[in-house]
Amino acid sequence: MTRLLGAVLAGGRSSRFGSDKAIALWDGKRLLDRARGLLDPWCDDVVVVGRDGGIADLPSPGLGPLGGIAAALDHGATRGFRCVLTISCDMPRVPKEVFEALLRRGPSYCVEAPVLGHWPAALGAQLLSYLETGPSRSVKAWAQSIGALPIDAEVPIANINTPADLLAL
Ligand SMILES: Nc1nc2c(ncn2[C@@H]2O[C@H](COP(=O)(O)OP(=O)(O)OP(=O)(O)O)[C@@H](O)[C@H]2O)c(=O)[nH]1
């Protein structure tokens, strides 16, 4: 059986939001919990990455979402998960069709929001080496470098960067 690990990336500085956006409330629920709830139906287990109470970024904090993905891949591979489905805590609304499209494929990512991706857990070591020597810390650049398939969500994926984005949801 293919075991799937879900990972909510929830580190970063939230500088545009002005406070920790992971714990900002939308409709009475923390964004972090909403993102986790989006992964739950698809995954055998879900972890939070990059904050207290979750797993720590690799190789160290402060490298952006790719450091969170590296930690999730490593965590998954060492616990027998074949693949990892990642989302960021600032994506409170993702249509189920997007998850279906990602999971139908092998390595794939959402063009509109590349942190939303489906990755082989075995790529953890490759990603750590990419973080050390690669040209960019962009998730999209890494996804392209491994040949992951771009998935077009066909609808805008809401992404909360500022308090106004939250109000506009
Ligand atoms: N684990 C982890 N998650 C991160 C990191 N940086 C950003 N994220 C998450 O990735 C998503 C996108 O992050 P951004 O909004 O681009 O960056 P940010 O630092 O959170 O916010 P800004 O300071 O406004 O750019 C957010 O949900 C963050 O929680 C990181 O270094 N580690």
The ligand as an SDF file (V2000), in Angstrom:
LIG
                    3D

 32 34  0  0  0  0  0  0  0  0999 V2000
    8.3350   25.2540    7.2830 N   0  0  0  0  0  0  0  0  0  0  0  0
    8.4970   26.4570    6.7180 C   0  0  0  0  0  0  0  0  0  0  0  0
    7.4420   27.0650    6.1690 N   0  0  0  0  0  0  0  0  0  0  0  0
    7.6440   28.2740    5.6020 C   0  0  0  0  0  0  0  0  0  0  0  0
    8.8910   28.9260    5.5910 C   0  0  0  0  0  0  0  0  0  0  0  0
    8.7730   30.1180    4.9570 N   0  0  0  0  0  0  0  0  0  0  0  0
    7.4840   30.2020    4.5950 C   0  0  0  0  0  0  0  0  0  0  0  0
    6.8050   29.0900    4.9780 N   0  0  0  0  0  0  0  0  0  0  0  0
    5.3920   28.8180    4.7580 C   0  0  0  0  0  0  0  0  0  0  0  0
    5.1630   28.8780    3.3640 O   0  0  0  0  0  0  0  0  0  0  0  0
    4.0120   29.6550    3.0700 C   0  0  0  0  0  0  0  0  0  0  0  0
    4.3920   30.7600    2.1120 C   0  0  0  0  0  0  0  0  0  0  0  0
    5.2570   31.6270    2.7820 O   0  0  0  0  0  0  0  0  0  0  0  0
    5.3780   33.1460    2.3830 P   0  0  0  0  0  0  0  0  0  0  0  0
    4.0770   33.8310    2.6040 O   0  0  0  0  0  0  0  0  0  0  0  0
    5.9540   33.2340    1.0170 O   0  0  0  0  0  0  0  0  0  0  0  0
    6.4870   33.6560    3.3880 O   0  0  0  0  0  0  0  0  0  0  0  0
    6.3130   34.1220    4.8730 P   0  0  0  0  0  0  0  0  0  0  0  0
    7.7020   34.2660    5.4220 O   0  0  0  0  0  0  0  0  0  0  0  0
    5.3740   33.2240    5.6220 O   0  0  0  0  0  0  0  0  0  0  0  0
    5.6110   35.5440    4.7680 O   0  0  0  0  0  0  0  0  0  0  0  0
    6.2600   36.9600    4.3160 P   0  0  0  0  0  0  0  0  0  0  0  0
    7.2340   37.3380    5.3950 O   0  0  0  0  0  0  0  0  0  0  0  0
    5.0950   37.8800    4.2520 O   0  0  0  0  0  0  0  0  0  0  0  0
    6.9010   36.7200    2.9780 O   0  0  0  0  0  0  0  0  0  0  0  0
    3.4710   30.1520    4.4030 C   0  0  0  0  0  0  0  0  0  0  0  0
    2.3410   29.3980    4.7360 O   0  0  0  0  0  0  0  0  0  0  0  0
    4.5660   29.9110    5.4060 C   0  0  0  0  0  0  0  0  0  0  0  0
    4.0440   29.4870    6.6500 O   0  0  0  0  0  0  0  0  0  0  0  0
   10.0010   28.2620    6.2120 C   0  0  0  0  0  0  0  0  0  0  0  0
   11.1370   28.7520    6.2640 O   0  0  0  0  0  0  0  0  0  0  0  0
    9.7360   27.0320    6.7490 N   0  0  0  0  0  0  0  0  0  0  0  0
  1  2  1  0
  2  3  2  0
  2 32  1  0
  3  4  1  0
  4  5  2  0
  4  8  1  0
  5  6  1  0
  5 30  1  0
  6  7  2  0
  7  8  1  0
  8  9  1  0
  9 10  1  0
  9 28  1  0
 10 11  1  0
 11 12  1  0
 11 26  1  0
 12 13  1  0
 13 14  1  0
 14 15  2  0
 14 16  1  0
 14 17  1  0
 17 18  1  0
 18 19  2  0
 18 20  1  0
 18 21  1  0
 21 22  1  0
 22 23  2  0
 22 24  1  0
 22 25  1  0
 26 27  1  0
 26 28  1  0
 28 29  1  0
 30 31  2  0
 30 32  1  0
M  END
$$$$
